């Protein structure tokens, strides 16, 4: 009887571990891919495509025309790269590197930019405050 109880207990633990492993885990690669596609759209000047990566709630409350001025400087971007992604459940912090030209001064500069991405209904979106 003790062996049967032990066997059932072990089976229960294995079943619980199996269920826990099916819980969605933050995907650094998935977030990095979406973040890079958004950055590429900004470098290309495709603000509508970049805007499509914003959370659904943000897009419901802020129109594309109201959103565009926030990224007016993106027209001078020459390169944008995702450097790292750090996720914790449904929130990811993304570090990027943006290179841009300053035409009047005649030089190019690179600076880091941090972004926050959140998972909503199973999809990753950039979070704008």
RANOR-V252728 format. One line per field, one symbol per residue. ss: DSSP state (H for helix, E for strand, C for the rest). phi: phi as a letter, one per 40 degrees, with the letter a starting at -180 (. if undefined). psi: psi as a letter, one per 40 degrees, with the letter a starting at -180 (. if undefined). Layout:
# RANOR-V252728
ss = ???
phi = ???
psi = ???
This chain:
# RANOR-V252728
ss = CHHHHHHHHHHHHHHHHHHHHCCCCCCHHHHHHHHHHHHHHHHCCCHHHHHCCECHHHHHHCCHHHHHHHHHHHHHEEEEEEEEEEEECCEEEEEEEEEEEECCCCEEEEEEEEEEEEEECCEEEECCC
phi = .ccccccccccccccccccccccdbdbdcccdcccccccdccccgcccccccccddccccbbcdcccdccbccccccbaabccabbbagbbbbbbbbbbabbdccgabbbacbbbbbbcbfgbcbccbc
psi = ddddddddddddddddddddeehhihhddddddddddddddddeegdddddeeiidddddehidddddddfdeedehdihhhdihhihbehhhhhihhhiigddefiiihiihhihiihhfeihihhh.
